Amino acid sequence: MRSSNFLLISSLCWAFVAGAPQQPLKPQRDLEPDNLYYELPNDIRRVAVIGAGPAGLIFASTLIKHGFEVRMFERAPNPGGVWHYTDKVPIPASIPNRPIETMAYVPDIPKVLPTTRTYTNGDDGLTIDWRIREHWNPSPVWRNMLTTAPHQLLSLPDVGYPKNTPWKLHQIDMNRHVRQYASSVGLNVNDEEHANITAYWTRVERVEKVPGTERRWTVTLRKLTPLGDGKLEAHWWQEEFDAVVVGHSSEYDAAWLPTIPGLKDWMELLPNSVFHSRQYRHPQDFTNKNVLILGGGYSGVGIANDLIGHARSVMVSARKPSPHPFFTTLRGMFHKNVTIVPEVAEFGNRPSAIQSSLRDASLILANDSVASGFDAIILATGHRKSLPFLVGLHNSTIQGRDEPETKVSPVITDGTHLRSLHWTGHYIDDPTLLLSTESPWRDGAGEYQALGAARVWSRTARLPSIARMWQTYPGAVNQRRTLPLLGQSKWQSLLLRLFATWLNNEILEFGGSLVSPPAATG
């Protein structure tokens, strides 16, 4: 009785956390007692973890501790995820935006596997540097980037920060902290202890259940190995797994560009002067230049402030903020020397082949005024979620938060959110797939989520049946990874307690050590 009561309690709690009406979106199945819980189709032994950022590292470490055979794949040469800074910049964003299925990258899979190819500079008109950046997709972190939350909220398990650490952390400190954690659990790039687990420089091209092998996931992989002397080796192969964890957020994988009339023409003519903010690195590159930034979010604020003292002028084009305290606080973070103007409605003129200066561009703002004379335009217009390796789990025909009946329940639609997930992160229609949706930092639920995955897949914790998960599904959800601007919210505290209650309820049923509930927050 205790377990079935918890099903009701967790459903009510999740409804409150999500703040959305509960709707049975899928055909309801028999809900007799035998169908209260989800039954794994087979034993889970081998698990793929995609990503070696903070969340991926926590998942891999937790699953290893619980006896799973883990393989962790990371396309970058080192751990760190979004906090892995490099001077290398991503390849230019596509304009117009590619379909959401391939917005982050276009999977590259030869017809015959396994396959190995060696490239030299100039093959197919591409440089080795371009191939590396396309494969790696370096993060959008810039050289002087600071966190928006104190280091006390941004720590990983069992590793801390030095004494006298500043309130705001530099990206170098964050990168060092994540790599320190990777070393502490034996998952850093040169750790021999788990050399058979980690696969760096390795991009996941496809994750699917091949017909005839529906009980296992087939993962197609591509690894790059720089050989020196202008050569690069690419190797493709496949591995099979019982379960898959998408351990990176995809928050910053796919640059999103607005459909402003004339923008495409100027970007194509002057790609080094008009570009997405994910390519920004150093303020010194804009010394004595007039810079326009499109977008007033975190990146827009951070880059604008970083340019002060280097650029001749910094102007930000942004929509009027909503009255919500979050947005008014964000707007107040701009440096006093940053000029804020309305949104850009269109580029009033188009470039010609003989024009080579962005100063010739005339921008018409939303209030019909005109801005011109810029040396650089940085598009801090955000990103979209895109996971090209999840075959068949994107559906861009679904708009906004609509929830139509579909044959396959998508995880991503327009790229603004995730959906079809239980509150634990499991994909409802097949809980052997899990997406990391919780913050890995100290006050987040990332550790609880990883522990939940390990216990469900080891049959020492239960999920509701698929039908019951759909009954309590609240609709599309956002990943809860954004660094807190105003501290931990009440819903996050409730979610932490929901995880702890669920895990401890299952531990009382199956045995094991109880988990500590989160500390009370105001």
N, C-alpha and C positions, 0 to 999 in steps of 0.2 A: 504493500500500500504506500510505503514511503516513496518509492520511485515514481509511481504513477501520479502521486500528489505533486512531485517536483515537476513533472511535465506541465501541469497546469500552472504552477508558480512561475516557471521559466517562461512560458508563453505570455503570461500577463506582464512579467518584467520586461520582456523584449518588446512587447507592444508599447510600453511606456517609453523605453529607451529610443525606439525608432520614431515614435510620434506619428505613426501612420495607421490608417484603418486596416484591420485584418480582413483579408479576402481570400477565400479558397480559390486559387487561380488555376489549379490543375484538377483533373477528374479525381474524385475521392475514391479511395480504395476501402476494402473491408477494414473496419477499425475494431475488430474483436481483439481481446487481450493478446492473442498470439502475434498480432501485427502492431503492437504498441511501439516496438523498437526496430531500428534498421538492422538487417543482418548482412554482414560482410559476405561477398560472394566466394571469397577464398582467404586463406591466411595471408596476412601482409608481412612480408619479410624484407623486400627490397624497395627502397624509397628514393626517388629523385628529388633533390632540392634545387630549385632554380634561383640563383642569385647568392652572392656572398657579401651582401650588405648586412647591417645590424640584424634585420629580421631573419634573413636566410641563415646567418651564422647561429642564431638562437635555435631555430628549427633543427638544423643539422646536429648541433651539439646535444639537444634534448633527445632527438631520435636515436642518436648513437648510444647515449646513456641507457636507453630503454631496450637496447639489444637489436635494433634494426640495422640492416646492411644499407648504408647511405652512400649516395653519390651526389656531390655538390658541384654544380656547373656555374661558372662565372665567366662572362665574355671578356672582362677586363683582365689585365695582367696581375692585379693584386686585389685583396679584399677592400671593402669600404663602401661599396654601393655609391649612393649619391654623394657621399663625403670623400670619395676618392678623387682628389684634385689632380689635374694635369694641365699643362699649357696647351696640350693638343685640344683642338675644338672639334665638335661634331661636323659632319659634312653639312652644307647648306640645306636648310629646310625646303621641302618641295612646295612650290606654289603653282597652281592651286593645291590645297591639301590633298594628299592621297587618300583613298578609302580607308576607313578606320581599321580594316583588317590588316593593312600593311602600312599604316601611318608611321609606326616606329621604325620598321625596316622591311625589306622584301626578302623573305627566306630564299636561300640559295641551296638547292638540292639537286645533285646530279642524278641521272637516270639509273646509274649503277652504283651500288653501295656494297662494301666500302670503296672509297676512291681517294687518291692522293694526287694533288696537282702542285706544281711549282711555278710561281709567277716571278717575272722580272719587271723592272720599271718600264712602263710603256705598253705592256701587254694589254690589248683591247683598249688602248688609249688611256689607261688608268695608271696612276703612280702607286708605289708600294705604300706610301703614306696614306693615300686616299683609301686603299683597301683596308688598312688597319683601322682607320677612323670610322669607316662604314661598319665594320664588324664590331668594334668596341663601343661605339656611340658614347663618347666621353660625357660625363655629367655636366650640368649647367652651372656648377659652382665656380665662382670667380675668385681671383687671388686674395682679395681682402674681405671676403664674405664673413659676416658675423652671424651668430645665431640670434634668434629673437626670444629665447628662453634661457634662464639661468642654468649653469652647469649642474646644479643640484637635481634638476629634472631630466638631465640628458646623460645619464650614466647607464652602462650595461652591467649585467650581473658580475659581481666579484672583481670588478676593476673600477678604480676611482680616478680622481684628478689630483695633481700635485697641490700642496698647500699654496695659498695666495693666488689660486686660479681666478681670473677676472669673472665678473658676473656673466658677461657675454663671451662666448667662446669664438675664437678664430677658427676658420675651417681647418687649419693645420692641426689644432688641438683635437678637433672632432675626428679627423682622419687618423691621427695617432691613437686616439682612444679606441676606435673601432678595430684597428690593426692589433692593438694590445689585447683586446678581447679575443680576436681570432687566434693569436698566439697562445693565450691562456687555455683555449680549448683544443689546441693542436690543429687548427684549420688554416693557418697562414700559408703563404705561397711556398715557403721552403721547409715546412714542418714535415719531417720524415715519418712521424708517428701515424699520420693519416694521409700519406701520399697517395694511397690507393682510393681515397675518398674524394679529394679535391681535384678539380679539373679547371684550371684557370686558362685564359685565352680561348675559352670554349663557349660558343653561342648555341643556344637551343633553336633549331630550325622548325621542328614540328613535334607536337605531342598528340598522339591519337591512339584510339583502340582499333587496331586493324581487324577487319572481318575475319572471323575464325579464331581470333585471340582476344575476344571481348573481355576476358577476365584480367588482362594485363595491358599496361600502357607501353606503346612503342615510342621511344624518344629518338629523334634524328638530330645528330650533333655535327658541328663544324668547329674544328680547332685550327687556329693560326699559329705558326711557329716562324718568327723572323730568323732568317738564316744569315743575314749580313750580306755585304757585297751587292746590295740592291735586289735581294731575292727573298721570297716569302713562300712558305709551304702551307697549303691548306689540306686538311684531312677530314673526310666525312665518314661517319659510321652510325650504327644504331645500337641502342641498348634497351632492354625490357625491364619494366618495374611493376610492382604491385600497387603502388600509390605514388602520387606526384604532389609536391608542394611548390606552389609559385611563391617564392620567398622574397620577391622584390615587388615594389609597389606599382611600378609602371607609371608613377605620377609624373615623371619628368622624361619619359622616353620619346614621346612624339610631340614635336613643336607644332603649335597651332597658329595659323596665320589668318588674319581677318580678310574678308572679301571687300577691300576698299578699292574702288575704281582707280586704276592707274598704278596701284602698288606693284603688281606683277611686272609691269614694264620697267620700272625703276630698279627693282630687285635683280632682274635679269641683266640689265645694263651695268649696274654698279653693285655687284654682290659683296664687295668689301666695304661698302658705305651704307648699305641698307640690308640689315640682317637681324635674325632672331636673337633675343637676349642670351640664349644658351651658348652663343659663340663669344660672348663678352668675357674677357679675362683681366686686362690691365688698364687702369685709368690713364697711364702714361701714353697709351696709344692714341689718346684724344686730346693731347696737350694743345691748348690754344685753338680748339675747334668748337664750333657751335653744334651742340648735340640736341636732337629731339628724341624723346623716349615715348613710345606709344604704350600706355598701360600704367595704371596706378596701384598694382598689387605689390606683393612682397618684392619681386624682382625689380619692378619699376622704382620702388622706394630705395632699395639697396643700391642699385646701380647709379641712380641719380645722385645719391649722397656720396657715393664713392668717387664720382667725377668732380665733385666740388674741390677746387684748388688745382685742378689740372685743365679742365675744359674752360674755354672762354665764356660760354654760357650753357646752361642746362635748362631745357624746357620739357615739361611732361604734359602730354595730351591724354586726358582721362575723363571718363564720364563723371557726372556729379554723384558723390557717394550717397548711399542710402543712410537714413538716420540711425541705423543700428550702431551701437557703441563700437563694435569691432571695426567697422569701416571708417568711422569718424576718428578712432584712435590711429588707424593706419594712415589716414590722410595727414594727421598731425605729426607724423614721423619724418616728413620731408624736411630737408635743410631749408633754412630761411632764404637762401639764395636760389632755390629752385623755383622757376616760374611755372605755374599750372594753368593750362588753357583747355578749352573744350575738346571733345573728340574730333579726330580728323574724319571728315565726311568723304573727301575724295582728293586725289591729286589733280589739280586743275589743268595741268598740261602733261603731255606725254613726251618722253625723251626721244631724241632723234639720234641717228648713228653718229653724228658729229659732236653731240653733247657728251662731255666727260665729267662734268661737275654737278654734284647734287644741288649746288647753290641755284641751279637753273629751275629746280622743282618748285612749284607753287602749290601749297596745300590749302584747301578750303576747309575751314573748321565748321563744326555743327552750328555755330552762331553766325555763319556766313562771313566771318572775318577770314583774312588770308595770312598765312605764315610762310616765310621763305628764308633763304640764306643759310641753310644748314649744311654742315660738312658730313654729318653722319645721322642716320636714323636707326634707332635700336627698337626692335619690336618686342616689348615685354608683354606679349599678348597671351601667355600661358601655354599649357600643354593639354594633351588629351591622353587618356588611358588607351593603350593599344598593345595587345599581346599576340603578335602574328603567329606564334607557334601553337596557339590553342585553335586547332582546326575545327571549323564549324560552330564555334561558340561566340562569334560576333554576328550581330544583326543590325546593320545601319538603317534598315527600313523602319525600325521602331523609333519614334520621336519622343524626346523628353522622358517623362516618367510613366508613359503608357505601358500597360501590361496585357497586350493581346495574347490570345491563345496561339501558340506556335508549336510545331512538331518538335523542335529542339529548343530548350530554354537557354537563351544567350547569357553570357557573362558580361559582355560589353555590347552596347548599342551605339550611342552617339559619342562615347568616350569620356563623358563627364562623371561617370559613376560605375560601380559594379552592381550586378544583380544576380538573382537565382542562387544566392548563397544563404545557408543557415547562419544564425548569429555566431556560430563557432567558426565560420569561414569555409565549411565544407560545401561543395557544390551539391545542391539538393538532389538532383537526379542521379548523381554518382558520387557519393561521399568518399571515394578513394582519390578524388581530386580536391585539394584544399588551396585556397588563396589567402595569403597573409593580409589581414585587414586591420590588425591592431598595432599600436605603437610599440616598438621594441624597448623603448626607454623605461626608466625605473617606474614611473607612475602610469605606464601603459599596461595593456593587457596582453602584450606579446608573449611573455613567458607562460601565462595561463593558456594562451591559444596553442602554443607549441606542446605544452603538456597534455592538453586536451586531445590533440592529434595523436600523440604517442599512445595515450590510453585507449582511445577509440579503436585505433588500428591494432592494438594488442589485446583487444576484447576485454579490457578492464574498465571501460566506461562505455556508455551507450548513447546513441542518438535516437531521437524519435523516428518512427517509420517515415519513409518518404512522404506518404500522404499527410501525416501529422506535421511534418516540416513545412509542407506547402500550406496547410491550414493556418499556421502561425506566421507565415512569411509576410513581412511588413511592406514589401515592395523594394524598389531600388535603394541601395545604401551607398553612402560615401565611405571610402577608406578613412579610418580615424588615425591618420599619421601626421597631420599637420602639426607642427610645433606650436604649443600653446602660446598665445599672445597675452592672454589675461589669466593664465593659470588653469588648473584642472577644472573641468566643468562637472556639474552634478550628474549628467548622464554618463560621463566616463566613470565616475565613482560607482554608479549603479551597475554599470556593465562589469566592472571589476568584481563586484560582489556577486553578480550573477555567475560569472566564471567560477569563483571560489565555491559558491554554494553547489553548483552542478558537480564540480570535481570532487568535493568532499562527500556529497551524497553518493556518488559512484564508488568512492573509496570505502565508505561504510558498507557498501554492497559487496565489493570484490576484494577489499583489503588494500593495504598500502599506507603510506604516511600522509596524514592530512596536510593540506596546503594552508598557508597563513592567509587569512582574509586581509584585504587592503586596509591601511590605516584610515581612520575617519578623516574626512575633509570637510571644510566649512562650506 
